[in-house]
Amino acid sequence: MGDGTDSVAQGLDAGLCTGFVESLPVSGASISVFSGLAPETMVCASDAVAARIDELQFDLGEGPRWEALRTRGPVLLPDVRRGPHAAWPVFAKSLLELDVAAIFVFPLALGALDIGVVELYSTESGRLSPAKHSRALQLADAATWLLLRQLLTLAPEDGTADPPDGSPLSRREVHQATGMVLAQAGTSARDALLLIRAHAFSNDRTVREVAREVVSRSLDFTTGGGCDGRVQ
């Protein structure tokens, strides 16, 4: 994509795509991140066709990847050539030029955070078996955590780190919020704090501000919650 995304892409694990292809009955895979954590960036593509599927949707602004992001759920197209696809007609027409029969898109999300998307394609039509679908979800979850950690590592310091030692009240709020997020997301304390930091960075907030919202229960990281994590 743009030149500004190069340093981010180079720091991420290109082997992520290989894991999907080796573990699932698919022909290729691509992974992109496009949350507030980084510019829209293709992290990896297993082959030229996978890269083209990603590129077409980015250029056209339509396709199953955007539906997966909007719904925060998988979009499974076991026979993508069978249409019409009213929501993305131009992309569907462009696919006819590629050797693609099925597309499976999985959003990469953690609680209130949207990290990116993994797009899988196959040259043969057919559904993923329940076991393979479950495996794809496991791989997507693992990829999400890895990408999140690496994106935060690559991110410049911007005040989203832990509050200074001279602010005992704010540190207490962060610890309390970490415990609440731990319970909401069903994860470890380390990963709960990672979620708080990521939300702060992607929304141009401080960790202390996000922690305060978690403690006041105006922000919730329950898996499967609303896209913005706000308590209605």
Secondary structure, DSSP 8 states (H G I E B T S, - for coil): --GGGHHHHHHS-THHHHHHHHHSS-SEEEEEE-STTSSSEEEEESSHHHHHHHHHHHHHT-SHHHHHHHHTS-EEETTTTS---TTSHHHHHHHTTSS-SEEEEEEEEETTEEEEEEEEEESS-----HHHHHHHHHHHHHHHHHHHHHHHHHS---S-S---TT-HHHHHHHHHHHHHHHHHHT--HHHHHHHHHHHHHHTT--HHHHHHHHHTTSB---TT--TT-B--
